[in-house]
Amino acid sequence: MLQHIHRIVPFHWAITSFYVLVLLAAPLQVYSSTMLLEFLFGMGVAVLAARRRQPRRWPASRSVRCPGSGAGRSF
């Protein structure tokens, strides 16, 4: 069940954990520069974690997005 949900929305867990961290660090976000830095850091961590967990789904998701090419159907 969880694998099926992660196949549909692979970044769901990363986005949820990122927003939880942002809400926990909200009292510390005084300047907009710190918010931007935390946003970039959170997105970088999410991308790295997604690449570590799902290294083979990046080209698959890219080929599925363009149905005109037969790359996604050559599995």
PDB file of N, CA, C, O and CB in Angstrom:
ATOM      1  N   MET A   1       0.832  -1.202   0.000  1.00  0.00           N
ATOM      2  CA  MET A   1       0.000   0.000   0.000  1.00  0.00           C
ATOM      3  C   MET A   1       0.867   1.252   0.000  1.00  0.00           C
ATOM      4  O   MET A   1       0.629   2.185  -0.768  1.00  0.00           O
ATOM      5  CB  MET A   1      -0.942   0.006   1.215  1.00  0.00           C
ATOM      6  N   LEU A   2       1.880   1.264   0.873  1.00  0.00           N
ATOM      7  CA  LEU A   2       2.749   2.438   0.927  1.00  0.00           C
ATOM      8  C   LEU A   2       3.573   2.563  -0.346  1.00  0.00           C
ATOM      9  O   LEU A   2       3.816   3.676  -0.812  1.00  0.00           O
ATOM     10  CB  LEU A   2       3.672   2.367   2.147  1.00  0.00           C
ATOM     11  N   GLN A   3       4.007   1.447  -0.917  1.00  0.00           N
ATOM     12  CA  GLN A   3       4.774   1.528  -2.155  1.00  0.00           C
ATOM     13  C   GLN A   3       3.911   2.057  -3.294  1.00  0.00           C
ATOM     14  O   GLN A   3       4.396   2.804  -4.143  1.00  0.00           O
ATOM     15  CB  GLN A   3       5.348   0.156  -2.520  1.00  0.00           C
ATOM     16  N   HIS A   4       2.648   1.680  -3.317  1.00  0.00           N
ATOM     17  CA  HIS A   4       1.761   2.174  -4.361  1.00  0.00           C
ATOM     18  C   HIS A   4       1.587   3.685  -4.244  1.00  0.00           C
ATOM     19  O   HIS A   4       1.594   4.395  -5.250  1.00  0.00           O
ATOM     20  CB  HIS A   4       0.398   1.471  -4.287  1.00  0.00           C
ATOM     21  N   ILE A   5       1.431   4.181  -3.002  1.00  0.00           N
ATOM     22  CA  ILE A   5       1.280   5.623  -2.802  1.00  0.00           C
ATOM     23  C   ILE A   5       2.567   6.338  -3.188  1.00  0.00           C
ATOM     24  O   ILE A   5       2.513   7.416  -3.780  1.00  0.00           O
ATOM     25  CB  ILE A   5       0.906   5.939  -1.335  1.00  0.00           C
ATOM     26  N   HIS A   6       3.724   5.762  -2.867  1.00  0.00           N
ATOM     27  CA  HIS A   6       4.987   6.417  -3.200  1.00  0.00           C
ATOM     28  C   HIS A   6       5.229   6.408  -4.705  1.00  0.00           C
ATOM     29  O   HIS A   6       5.935   7.273  -5.224  1.00  0.00           O
ATOM     30  CB  HIS A   6       6.149   5.734  -2.476  1.00  0.00           C
ATOM     31  N   ARG A   7       4.652   5.440  -5.408  1.00  0.00           N
ATOM     32  CA  ARG A   7       4.808   5.459  -6.861  1.00  0.00           C
ATOM     33  C   ARG A   7       3.997   6.589  -7.468  1.00  0.00           C
ATOM     34  O   ARG A   7       4.428   7.206  -8.442  1.00  0.00           O
ATOM     35  CB  ARG A   7       4.384   4.117  -7.470  1.00  0.00           C
ATOM     36  N   ILE A   8       2.831   6.868  -6.907  1.00  0.00           N
ATOM     37  CA  ILE A   8       2.007   7.951  -7.446  1.00  0.00           C
ATOM     38  C   ILE A   8       2.607   9.300  -7.060  1.00  0.00           C
ATOM     39  O   ILE A   8       2.780  10.168  -7.916  1.00  0.00           O
ATOM     40  CB  ILE A   8       0.548   7.839  -6.933  1.00  0.00           C
ATOM     41  N   VAL A   9       2.925   9.483  -5.782  1.00  0.00           N
ATOM     42  CA  VAL A   9       3.478  10.748  -5.296  1.00  0.00           C
ATOM     43  C   VAL A   9       4.810  10.447  -4.620  1.00  0.00           C
ATOM     44  O   VAL A   9       4.839  10.208  -3.413  1.00  0.00           O
ATOM     45  CB  VAL A   9       2.489  11.471  -4.306  1.00  0.00           C
ATOM     46  N   PRO A  10       5.923  10.452  -5.372  1.00  0.00           N
ATOM     47  CA  PRO A  10       7.207  10.065  -4.766  1.00  0.00           C
ATOM     48  C   PRO A  10       7.743  11.089  -3.783  1.00  0.00           C
ATOM     49  O   PRO A  10       8.492  10.732  -2.874  1.00  0.00           O
ATOM     50  CB  PRO A  10       8.229   9.838  -5.840  1.00  0.00           C
ATOM     51  N   PHE A  11       7.373  12.373  -3.945  1.00  0.00           N
ATOM     52  CA  PHE A  11       7.917  13.413  -3.080  1.00  0.00           C
ATOM     53  C   PHE A  11       6.986  13.749  -1.918  1.00  0.00           C
ATOM     54  O   PHE A  11       7.195  14.750  -1.233  1.00  0.00           O
ATOM     55  CB  PHE A  11       8.194  14.660  -3.887  1.00  0.00           C
ATOM     56  N   HIS A  12       5.966  12.930  -1.687  1.00  0.00           N
ATOM     57  CA  HIS A  12       4.988  13.260  -0.648  1.00  0.00           C
ATOM     58  C   HIS A  12       5.641  13.280   0.725  1.00  0.00           C
ATOM     59  O   HIS A  12       5.414  14.202   1.508  1.00  0.00           O
ATOM     60  CB  HIS A  12       3.828  12.259  -0.662  1.00  0.00           C
ATOM     61  N   TRP A  13       6.451  12.267   1.022  1.00  0.00           N
ATOM     62  CA  TRP A  13       7.078  12.193   2.347  1.00  0.00           C
ATOM     63  C   TRP A  13       8.111  13.292   2.511  1.00  0.00           C
ATOM     64  O   TRP A  13       8.269  13.836   3.604  1.00  0.00           O
ATOM     65  CB  TRP A  13       7.730  10.819   2.565  1.00  0.00           C
ATOM     66  N   ALA A  14       8.821  13.628   1.431  1.00  0.00           N
ATOM     67  CA  ALA A  14       9.848  14.669   1.526  1.00  0.00           C
ATOM     68  C   ALA A  14       9.218  16.039   1.746  1.00  0.00           C
ATOM     69  O   ALA A  14       9.696  16.824   2.566  1.00  0.00           O
ATOM     70  CB  ALA A  14      10.715  14.687   0.259  1.00  0.00           C
ATOM     71  N   ILE A  15       8.138  16.324   1.008  1.00  0.00           N
ATOM     72  CA  ILE A  15       7.480  17.622   1.159  1.00  0.00           C
ATOM     73  C   ILE A  15       6.848  17.734   2.537  1.00  0.00           C
ATOM     74  O   ILE A  15       6.903  18.794   3.161  1.00  0.00           O
ATOM     75  CB  ILE A  15       6.416  17.827   0.063  1.00  0.00           C
ATOM     76  N   THR A  16       6.248  16.647   3.017  1.00  0.00           N
ATOM     77  CA  THR A  16       5.625  16.689   4.346  1.00  0.00           C
ATOM     78  C   THR A  16       6.657  16.939   5.432  1.00  0.00           C
ATOM     79  O   THR A  16       6.446  17.773   6.312  1.00  0.00           O
ATOM     80  CB  THR A  16       4.880  15.386   4.628  1.00  0.00           C
ATOM     81  N   SER A  17       7.777  16.216   5.377  1.00  0.00           N
ATOM     82  CA  SER A  17       8.808  16.426   6.400  1.00  0.00           C
ATOM     83  C   SER A  17       9.410  17.820   6.295  1.00  0.00           C
ATOM     84  O   SER A  17       9.765  18.421   7.309  1.00  0.00           O
ATOM     85  CB  SER A  17       9.912  15.369   6.275  1.00  0.00           C
ATOM     86  N   PHE A  18       9.529  18.342   5.064  1.00  0.00           N
ATOM     87  CA  PHE A  18      10.088  19.686   4.893  1.00  0.00           C
ATOM     88  C   PHE A  18       9.176  20.730   5.531  1.00  0.00           C
ATOM     89  O   PHE A  18       9.650  21.627   6.227  1.00  0.00           O
ATOM     90  CB  PHE A  18      10.294  20.001   3.396  1.00  0.00           C
ATOM     91  N   TYR A  19       7.858  20.614   5.293  1.00  0.00           N
ATOM     92  CA  TYR A  19       6.944  21.592   5.879  1.00  0.00           C
ATOM     93  C   TYR A  19       6.880  21.465   7.397  1.00  0.00           C
ATOM     94  O   TYR A  19       6.700  22.465   8.092  1.00  0.00           O
ATOM     95  CB  TYR A  19       5.552  21.430   5.288  1.00  0.00           C
ATOM     96  N   VAL A  20       7.023  20.252   7.917  1.00  0.00           N
ATOM     97  CA  VAL A  20       7.065  20.090   9.376  1.00  0.00           C
ATOM     98  C   VAL A  20       8.290  20.784   9.947  1.00  0.00           C
ATOM     99  O   VAL A  20       8.202  21.437  10.987  1.00  0.00           O
ATOM    100  CB  VAL A  20       7.070  18.595   9.763  1.00  0.00           C
ATOM    101  N   LEU A  21       9.440  20.651   9.276  1.00  0.00           N
ATOM    102  CA  LEU A  21      10.643  21.342   9.742  1.00  0.00           C
ATOM    103  C   LEU A  21      10.472  22.849   9.660  1.00  0.00           C
ATOM    104  O   LEU A  21      10.931  23.570  10.546  1.00  0.00           O
ATOM    105  CB  LEU A  21      11.861  20.908   8.925  1.00  0.00           C
ATOM    106  N   VAL A  22       9.817  23.338   8.609  1.00  0.00           N
ATOM    107  CA  VAL A  22       9.599  24.783   8.477  1.00  0.00           C
ATOM    108  C   VAL A  22       8.701  25.286   9.599  1.00  0.00           C
ATOM    109  O   VAL A  22       8.957  26.349  10.165  1.00  0.00           O
ATOM    110  CB  VAL A  22       8.977  25.121   7.102  1.00  0.00           C
ATOM    111  N   LEU A  23       7.651  24.534   9.928  1.00  0.00           N
ATOM    112  CA  LEU A  23       6.752  24.959  11.004  1.00  0.00           C
ATOM    113  C   LEU A  23       7.456  24.925  12.350  1.00  0.00           C
ATOM    114  O   LEU A  23       7.202  25.773  13.206  1.00  0.00           O
ATOM    115  CB  LEU A  23       5.505  24.072  11.044  1.00  0.00           C
ATOM    116  N   LEU A  24       8.340  23.950  12.545  1.00  0.00           N
ATOM    117  CA  LEU A  24       9.069  23.890  13.811  1.00  0.00           C
ATOM    118  C   LEU A  24      10.088  25.016  13.918  1.00  0.00           C
ATOM    119  O   LEU A  24      10.352  25.507  15.016  1.00  0.00           O
ATOM    120  CB  LEU A  24       9.766  22.540  13.957  1.00  0.00           C
ATOM    121  N   ALA A  25      10.665  25.430  12.794  1.00  0.00           N
ATOM    122  CA  ALA A  25      11.681  26.481  12.807  1.00  0.00           C
ATOM    123  C   ALA A  25      11.091  27.858  12.531  1.00  0.00           C
ATOM    124  O   ALA A  25      11.836  28.805  12.280  1.00  0.00           O
ATOM    125  CB  ALA A  25      12.757  26.175  11.788  1.00  0.00           C
ATOM    126  N   ALA A  26       9.758  27.989  12.571  1.00  0.00           N
ATOM    127  CA  ALA A  26       9.126  29.276  12.273  1.00  0.00           C
ATOM    128  C   ALA A  26       9.547  30.387  13.239  1.00  0.00           C
ATOM    129  O   ALA A  26       9.762  31.505  12.771  1.00  0.00           O
ATOM    130  CB  ALA A  26       7.621  29.123  12.308  1.00  0.00           C
ATOM    131  N   PRO A  27       9.680  30.162  14.554  1.00  0.00           N
ATOM    132  CA  PRO A  27      10.119  31.254  15.433  1.00  0.00           C
ATOM    133  C   PRO A  27      11.533  31.730  15.136  1.00  0.00           C
ATOM    134  O   PRO A  27      11.886  32.855  15.489  1.00  0.00           O
ATOM    135  CB  PRO A  27      10.036  30.815  16.872  1.00  0.00           C
ATOM    136  N   LEU A  28      12.350  30.899  14.494  1.00  0.00           N
ATOM    137  CA  LEU A  28      13.722  31.296  14.185  1.00  0.00           C
ATOM    138  C   LEU A  28      13.829  32.040  12.857  1.00  0.00           C
ATOM    139  O   LEU A  28      14.865  32.640  12.569  1.00  0.00           O
ATOM    140  CB  LEU A  28      14.617  30.077  14.158  1.00  0.00           C
ATOM    141  N   GLN A  29      12.780  32.008  12.053  1.00  0.00           N
ATOM    142  CA  GLN A  29      12.834  32.656  10.741  1.00  0.00           C
ATOM    143  C   GLN A  29      12.472  34.128  10.881  1.00  0.00           C
ATOM    144  O   GLN A  29      11.310  34.507  10.734  1.00  0.00           O
ATOM    145  CB  GLN A  29      11.883  31.956   9.735  1.00  0.00           C
ATOM    146  N   VAL A  30      13.468  34.946  11.165  1.00  0.00           N
ATOM    147  CA  VAL A  30      13.235  36.375  11.338  1.00  0.00           C
ATOM    148  C   VAL A  30      13.428  37.106  10.022  1.00  0.00           C
ATOM    149  O   VAL A  30      12.635  37.978   9.668  1.00  0.00           O
ATOM    150  CB  VAL A  30      14.166  36.950  12.407  1.00  0.00           C
ATOM    151  N   TYR A  31      14.473  36.756   9.303  1.00  0.00           N
ATOM    152  CA  TYR A  31      14.767  37.434   8.047  1.00  0.00           C
ATOM    153  C   TYR A  31      14.326  36.563   6.878  1.00  0.00           C
ATOM    154  O   TYR A  31      14.236  35.341   6.989  1.00  0.00           O
ATOM    155  CB  TYR A  31      16.273  37.768   7.941  1.00  0.00           C
ATOM    156  N   SER A  32      14.052  37.225   5.748  1.00  0.00           N
ATOM    157  CA  SER A  32      13.630  36.474   4.565  1.00  0.00           C
ATOM    158  C   SER A  32      14.789  35.679   3.980  1.00  0.00           C
ATOM    159  O   SER A  32      14.575  34.665   3.315  1.00  0.00           O
ATOM    160  CB  SER A  32      13.055  37.419   3.508  1.00  0.00           C
ATOM    161  N   SER A  33      16.028  36.140   4.225  1.00  0.00           N
ATOM    162  CA  SER A  33      17.175  35.402   3.694  1.00  0.00           C
ATOM    163  C   SER A  33      17.299  34.037   4.361  1.00  0.00           C
ATOM    164  O   SER A  33      17.656  33.059   3.703  1.00  0.00           O
ATOM    165  CB  SER A  33      18.468  36.205   3.890  1.00  0.00           C
ATOM    166  N   THR A  34      17.009  33.959   5.660  1.00  0.00           N
ATOM    167  CA  THR A  34      17.075  32.664   6.335  1.00  0.00           C
ATOM    168  C   THR A  34      15.980  31.734   5.821  1.00  0.00           C
ATOM    169  O   THR A  34      16.193  30.527   5.706  1.00  0.00           O
ATOM    170  CB  THR A  34      16.951  32.842   7.859  1.00  0.00           C
ATOM    171  N   MET A  35      14.804  32.293   5.512  1.00  0.00           N
ATOM    172  CA  MET A  35      13.736  31.462   4.963  1.00  0.00           C
ATOM    173  C   MET A  35      14.145  30.909   3.594  1.00  0.00           C
ATOM    174  O   MET A  35      13.887  29.747   3.281  1.00  0.00           O
ATOM    175  CB  MET A  35      12.423  32.270   4.849  1.00  0.00           C
ATOM    176  N   LEU A  36      14.790  31.763   2.782  1.00  0.00           N
ATOM    177  CA  LEU A  36      15.224  31.296   1.466  1.00  0.00           C
ATOM    178  C   LEU A  36      16.295  30.222   1.594  1.00  0.00           C
ATOM    179  O   LEU A  36      16.281  29.230   0.865  1.00  0.00           O
ATOM    180  CB  LEU A  36      15.750  32.466   0.628  1.00  0.00           C
ATOM    181  N   LEU A  37      17.229  30.424   2.530  1.00  0.00           N
ATOM    182  CA  LEU A  37      18.290  29.431   2.724  1.00  0.00           C
ATOM    183  C   LEU A  37      17.712  28.111   3.221  1.00  0.00           C
ATOM    184  O   LEU A  37      18.129  27.043   2.774  1.00  0.00           O
ATOM    185  CB  LEU A  37      19.344  29.953   3.715  1.00  0.00           C
ATOM    186  N   GLU A  38      16.762  28.179   4.135  1.00  0.00           N
ATOM    187  CA  GLU A  38      16.155  26.941   4.634  1.00  0.00           C
ATOM    188  C   GLU A  38      15.334  26.250   3.551  1.00  0.00           C
ATOM    189  O   GLU A  38      15.282  25.022   3.488  1.00  0.00           O
ATOM    190  CB  GLU A  38      15.272  27.234   5.850  1.00  0.00           C
ATOM    191  N   PHE A  39      14.689  27.055   2.693  1.00  0.00           N
ATOM    192  CA  PHE A  39      13.924  26.462   1.600  1.00  0.00           C
ATOM    193  C   PHE A  39      14.853  25.723   0.633  1.00  0.00           C
ATOM    194  O   PHE A  39      14.576  24.592   0.233  1.00  0.00           O
ATOM    195  CB  PHE A  39      13.125  27.548   0.851  1.00  0.00           C
ATOM    196  N   LEU A  40      15.968  26.384   0.261  1.00  0.00           N
ATOM    197  CA  LEU A  40      16.913  25.735  -0.646  1.00  0.00           C
ATOM    198  C   LEU A  40      17.532  24.500  -0.003  1.00  0.00           C
ATOM    199  O   LEU A  40      17.716  23.477  -0.662  1.00  0.00           O
ATOM    200  CB  LEU A  40      18.012  26.717  -1.063  1.00  0.00           C
ATOM    201  N   PHE A  41      17.852  24.596   1.280  1.00  0.00           N
ATOM    202  CA  PHE A  41      18.441  23.453   1.977  1.00  0.00           C
ATOM    203  C   PHE A  41      17.448  22.291   2.050  1.00  0.00           C
ATOM    204  O   PHE A  41      17.817  21.138   1.830  1.00  0.00           O
ATOM    205  CB  PHE A  41      18.888  23.859   3.393  1.00  0.00           C
ATOM    206  N   GLY A  42      16.189  22.603   2.360  1.00  0.00           N
ATOM    207  CA  GLY A  42      15.173  21.556   2.439  1.00  0.00           C
ATOM    208  C   GLY A  42      14.934  20.878   1.099  1.00  0.00           C
ATOM    209  O   GLY A  42      14.781  19.658   1.033  1.00  0.00           O
ATOM    210  N   MET A  43      14.903  21.670   0.029  1.00  0.00           N
ATOM    211  CA  MET A  43      14.702  21.076  -1.284  1.00  0.00           C
ATOM    212  C   MET A  43      15.899  20.222  -1.692  1.00  0.00           C
ATOM    213  O   MET A  43      15.737  19.169  -2.309  1.00  0.00           O
ATOM    214  CB  MET A  43      14.452  22.165  -2.323  1.00  0.00           C
ATOM    215  N   GLY A  44      17.109  20.685  -1.343  1.00  0.00           N
ATOM    216  CA  GLY A  44      18.298  19.889  -1.650  1.00  0.00           C
ATOM    217  C   GLY A  44      18.299  18.562  -0.913  1.00  0.00           C
ATOM    218  O   GLY A  44      18.642  17.524  -1.479  1.00  0.00           O
ATOM    219  N   VAL A  45      17.912  18.604   0.355  1.00  0.00           N
ATOM    220  CA  VAL A  45      17.844  17.367   1.143  1.00  0.00           C
ATOM    221  C   VAL A  45      16.778  16.436   0.578  1.00  0.00           C
ATOM    222  O   VAL A  45      16.977  15.222   0.525  1.00  0.00           O
ATOM    223  CB  VAL A  45      17.547  17.680   2.628  1.00  0.00           C
ATOM    224  N   ALA A  46      15.643  17.002   0.153  1.00  0.00           N
ATOM    225  CA  ALA A  46      14.575  16.175  -0.404  1.00  0.00           C
ATOM    226  C   ALA A  46      15.022  15.511  -1.704  1.00  0.00           C
ATOM    227  O   ALA A  46      14.735  14.337  -1.938  1.00  0.00           O
ATOM    228  CB  ALA A  46      13.316  17.019  -0.647  1.00  0.00           C
ATOM    229  N   VAL A  47      15.726  16.269  -2.547  1.00  0.00           N
ATOM    230  CA  VAL A  47      16.189  15.700  -3.819  1.00  0.00           C
ATOM    231  C   VAL A  47      17.225  14.607  -3.571  1.00  0.00           C
ATOM    232  O   VAL A  47      17.190  13.557  -4.211  1.00  0.00           O
ATOM    233  CB  VAL A  47      16.785  16.802  -4.725  1.00  0.00           C
ATOM    234  N   LEU A  48      18.153  14.858  -2.634  1.00  0.00           N
ATOM    235  CA  LEU A  48      19.178  13.854  -2.341  1.00  0.00           C
ATOM    236  C   LEU A  48      18.556  12.593  -1.749  1.00  0.00           C
ATOM    237  O   LEU A  48      18.950  11.482  -2.102  1.00  0.00           O
ATOM    238  CB  LEU A  48      20.228  14.424  -1.379  1.00  0.00           C
ATOM    239  N   ALA A  49      17.586  12.761  -0.849  1.00  0.00           N
ATOM    240  CA  ALA A  49      16.943  11.598  -0.244  1.00  0.00           C
ATOM    241  C   ALA A  49      16.150  10.815  -1.285  1.00  0.00           C
ATOM    242  O   ALA A  49      16.138   9.584  -1.260  1.00  0.00           O
ATOM    243  CB  ALA A  49      16.025  12.029   0.907  1.00  0.00           C
ATOM    244  N   ALA A  50      15.492  11.521  -2.195  1.00  0.00           N
ATOM    245  CA  ALA A  50      14.728  10.830  -3.231  1.00  0.00           C
ATOM    246  C   ALA A  50      15.658  10.085  -4.180  1.00  0.00           C
ATOM    247  O   ALA A  50      15.322   8.997  -4.647  1.00  0.00           O
ATOM    248  CB  ALA A  50      13.859  11.824  -4.012  1.00  0.00           C
ATOM    249  N   ARG A  51      16.830  10.663  -4.472  1.00  0.00           N
ATOM    250  CA  ARG A  51      17.762   9.965  -5.350  1.00  0.00           C
ATOM    251  C   ARG A  51      18.367   8.758  -4.651  1.00  0.00           C
ATOM    252  O   ARG A  51      18.660   7.754  -5.300  1.00  0.00           O
ATOM    253  CB  ARG A  51      18.867  10.911  -5.817  1.00  0.00           C
ATOM    254  N   ARG A  52      18.559   8.837  -3.344  1.00  0.00           N
ATOM    255  CA  ARG A  52      19.108   7.693  -2.622  1.00  0.00           C
ATOM    256  C   ARG A  52      18.084   6.573  -2.516  1.00  0.00           C
ATOM    257  O   ARG A  52      18.437   5.400  -2.637  1.00  0.00           O
ATOM    258  CB  ARG A  52      19.574   8.113  -1.228  1.00  0.00           C
ATOM    259  N   ARG A  53      16.832   6.916  -2.294  1.00  0.00           N
ATOM    260  CA  ARG A  53      15.817   5.875  -2.123  1.00  0.00           C
ATOM    261  C   ARG A  53      15.371   5.309  -3.461  1.00  0.00           C
ATOM    262  O   ARG A  53      15.194   4.099  -3.597  1.00  0.00           O
ATOM    263  CB  ARG A  53      14.613   6.426  -1.366  1.00  0.00           C
ATOM    264  N   GLN A  54      15.188   6.181  -4.455  1.00  0.00           N
ATOM    265  CA  GLN A  54      14.657   5.742  -5.741  1.00  0.00           C
ATOM    266  C   GLN A  54      15.614   6.167  -6.855  1.00  0.00           C
ATOM    267  O   GLN A  54      15.336   7.144  -7.551  1.00  0.00           O
ATOM    268  CB  GLN A  54      13.233   6.324  -5.982  1.00  0.00           C
ATOM    269  N   PRO A  55      16.723   5.468  -7.042  1.00  0.00           N
ATOM    270  CA  PRO A  55      17.674   5.891  -8.069  1.00  0.00           C
ATOM    271  C   PRO A  55      17.245   5.538  -9.488  1.00  0.00           C
ATOM    272  O   PRO A  55      17.714   6.157 -10.443  1.00  0.00           O
ATOM    273  CB  PRO A  55      19.008   5.279  -7.795  1.00  0.00           C
ATOM    274  N   ARG A  56      16.355   4.546  -9.642  1.00  0.00           N
ATOM    275  CA  ARG A  56      15.992   4.093 -10.985  1.00  0.00           C
ATOM    276  C   ARG A  56      14.685   4.698 -11.477  1.00  0.00           C
ATOM    277  O   ARG A  56      14.282   4.434 -12.610  1.00  0.00           O
ATOM    278  CB  ARG A  56      15.889   2.589 -11.009  1.00  0.00           C
ATOM    279  N   ARG A  57      14.021   5.491 -10.672  1.00  0.00           N
ATOM    280  CA  ARG A  57      12.723   6.029 -11.103  1.00  0.00           C
ATOM    281  C   ARG A  57      12.836   7.408 -11.738  1.00  0.00           C
ATOM    282  O   ARG A  57      11.845   7.934 -12.243  1.00  0.00           O
ATOM    283  CB  ARG A  57      11.778   6.099  -9.926  1.00  0.00           C
ATOM    284  N   TRP A  58      14.045   8.011 -11.721  1.00  0.00           N
ATOM    285  CA  TRP A  58      14.183   9.334 -12.356  1.00  0.00           C
ATOM    286  C   TRP A  58      14.003   9.249 -13.869  1.00  0.00           C
ATOM    287  O   TRP A  58      13.203  10.012 -14.410  1.00  0.00           O
ATOM    288  CB  TRP A  58      15.555   9.944 -12.031  1.00  0.00           C
ATOM    289  N   PRO A  59      14.715   8.346 -14.597  1.00  0.00           N
ATOM    290  CA  PRO A  59      14.490   8.311 -16.050  1.00  0.00           C
ATOM    291  C   PRO A  59      13.112   7.780 -16.418  1.00  0.00           C
ATOM    292  O   PRO A  59      12.559   8.145 -17.455  1.00  0.00           O
ATOM    293  CB  PRO A  59      15.549   7.460 -16.717  1.00  0.00           C
ATOM    294  N   ALA A  60      12.553   6.913 -15.564  1.00  0.00           N
ATOM    295  CA  ALA A  60      11.225   6.380 -15.853  1.00  0.00           C
ATOM    296  C   ALA A  60      10.181   7.488 -15.782  1.00  0.00           C
ATOM    297  O   ALA A  60       9.303   7.569 -16.641  1.00  0.00           O
ATOM    298  CB  ALA A  60      10.871   5.248 -14.872  1.00  0.00           C
ATOM    299  N   SER A  61      10.270   8.344 -14.759  1.00  0.00           N
ATOM    300  CA  SER A  61       9.291   9.417 -14.632  1.00  0.00           C
ATOM    301  C   SER A  61       9.460  10.435 -15.751  1.00  0.00           C
ATOM    302  O   SER A  61       8.484  11.036 -16.197  1.00  0.00           O
ATOM    303  CB  SER A  61       9.417  10.103 -13.268  1.00  0.00           C
ATOM    304  N   ARG A  62      10.713  10.634 -16.213  1.00  0.00           N
ATOM    305  CA  ARG A  62      10.932  11.583 -17.301  1.00  0.00           C
ATOM    306  C   ARG A  62      10.375  11.053 -18.614  1.00  0.00           C
ATOM    307  O   ARG A  62       9.826  11.817 -19.408  1.00  0.00           O
ATOM    308  CB  ARG A  62      12.419  11.887 -17.450  1.00  0.00           C
ATOM    309  N   SER A  63      10.513   9.740 -18.852  1.00  0.00           N
ATOM    310  CA  SER A  63      10.035   9.193 -20.116  1.00  0.00           C
ATOM    311  C   SER A  63       8.510   9.095 -20.119  1.00  0.00           C
ATOM    312  O   SER A  63       7.888   9.138 -21.181  1.00  0.00           O
ATOM    313  CB  SER A  63      10.659   7.812 -20.373  1.00  0.00           C
ATOM    314  N   VAL A  64       7.907   8.964 -18.943  1.00  0.00           N
ATOM    315  CA  VAL A  64       6.450   8.865 -18.887  1.00  0.00           C
ATOM    316  C   VAL A  64       5.819  10.218 -19.193  1.00  0.00           C
ATOM    317  O   VAL A  64       4.718  10.281 -19.740  1.00  0.00           O
ATOM    318  CB  VAL A  64       5.989   8.359 -17.504  1.00  0.00           C
ATOM    319  N   ARG A  65       6.515  11.302 -18.842  1.00  0.00           N
ATOM    320  CA  ARG A  65       5.939  12.633 -19.037  1.00  0.00           C
ATOM    321  C   ARG A  65       5.810  12.985 -20.514  1.00  0.00           C
ATOM    322  O   ARG A  65       4.965  13.807 -20.868  1.00  0.00           O
ATOM    323  CB  ARG A  65       6.787  13.680 -18.331  1.00  0.00           C
ATOM    324  N   CYS A  66       6.624  12.389 -21.392  1.00  0.00           N
ATOM    325  CA  CYS A  66       6.475  12.671 -22.822  1.00  0.00           C
ATOM    326  C   CYS A  66       5.986  11.412 -23.527  1.00  0.00           C
ATOM    327  O   CYS A  66       6.797  10.569 -23.912  1.00  0.00           O
ATOM    328  CB  CYS A  66       7.818  13.166 -23.443  1.00  0.00           C
ATOM    329  N   PRO A  67       4.678  11.272 -23.700  1.00  0.00           N
ATOM    330  CA  PRO A  67       4.138  10.042 -24.290  1.00  0.00           C
ATOM    331  C   PRO A  67       4.431   9.924 -25.784  1.00  0.00           C
ATOM    332  O   PRO A  67       4.278   8.839 -26.345  1.00  0.00           O
ATOM    333  CB  PRO A  67       2.643   9.978 -24.066  1.00  0.00           C
ATOM    334  N   GLY A  68       4.855  11.019 -26.452  1.00  0.00           N
ATOM    335  CA  GLY A  68       5.140  10.953 -27.879  1.00  0.00           C
ATOM    336  C   GLY A  68       6.328  10.062 -28.187  1.00  0.00           C
ATOM    337  O   GLY A  68       6.350   9.399 -29.224  1.00  0.00           O
ATOM    338  N   SER A  69       7.313  10.036 -27.307  1.00  0.00           N
ATOM    339  CA  SER A  69       8.488   9.196 -27.528  1.00  0.00           C
ATOM    340  C   SER A  69       8.223   7.785 -27.008  1.00  0.00           C
ATOM    341  O   SER A  69       7.522   7.599 -26.014  1.00  0.00           O
ATOM    342  CB  SER A  69       9.735   9.804 -26.839  1.00  0.00           C
ATOM    343  N   GLY A  70       8.790   6.805 -27.689  1.00  0.00           N
ATOM    344  CA  GLY A  70       8.577   5.419 -27.285  1.00  0.00           C
ATOM    345  C   GLY A  70       9.540   4.944 -26.230  1.00  0.00           C
ATOM    346  O   GLY A  70       9.652   3.740 -26.000  1.00  0.00           O
ATOM    347  N   ALA A  71      10.253   5.869 -25.569  1.00  0.00           N
ATOM    348  CA  ALA A  71      11.240   5.448 -24.575  1.00  0.00           C
ATOM    349  C   ALA A  71      10.560   4.850 -23.347  1.00  0.00           C
ATOM    350  O   ALA A  71      11.084   3.917 -22.737  1.00  0.00           O
ATOM    351  CB  ALA A  71      12.123   6.633 -24.164  1.00  0.00           C
ATOM    352  N   GLY A  72       9.395   5.384 -22.984  1.00  0.00           N
ATOM    353  CA  GLY A  72       8.720   4.881 -21.801  1.00  0.00           C
ATOM    354  C   GLY A  72       8.073   3.532 -22.022  1.00  0.00           C
ATOM    355  O   GLY A  72       7.742   2.838 -21.060  1.00  0.00           O
ATOM    356  N   ARG A  73       7.885   3.143 -23.294  1.00  0.00           N
ATOM    357  CA  ARG A  73       7.200   1.884 -23.582  1.00  0.00           C
ATOM    358  C   ARG A  73       8.179   0.765 -23.902  1.00  0.00           C
ATOM    359  O   ARG A  73       7.758  -0.344 -24.232  1.00  0.00           O
ATOM    360  CB  ARG A  73       6.235   2.066 -24.738  1.00  0.00           C
ATOM    361  N   SER A  74       9.476   1.032 -23.811  1.00  0.00           N
ATOM    362  CA  SER A  74      10.467   0.027 -24.189  1.00  0.00           C
ATOM    363  C   SER A  74      10.912  -0.810 -23.001  1.00  0.00           C
ATOM    364  O   SER A  74      11.952  -1.463 -23.080  1.00  0.00           O
ATOM    365  CB  SER A  74      11.670   0.692 -24.824  1.00  0.00           C
ATOM    366  N   PHE A  75      10.172  -0.816 -21.915  1.00  0.00           N
ATOM    367  CA  PHE A  75      10.558  -1.589 -20.733  1.00  0.00           C
ATOM    368  C   PHE A  75      10.325  -3.077 -21.005  1.00  0.00           C
ATOM    369  O   PHE A  75      10.585  -3.911 -20.137  1.00  0.00           O
ATOM    370  CB  PHE A  75       9.755  -1.125 -19.475  1.00  0.00           C
TER     371      PHE A  75
END
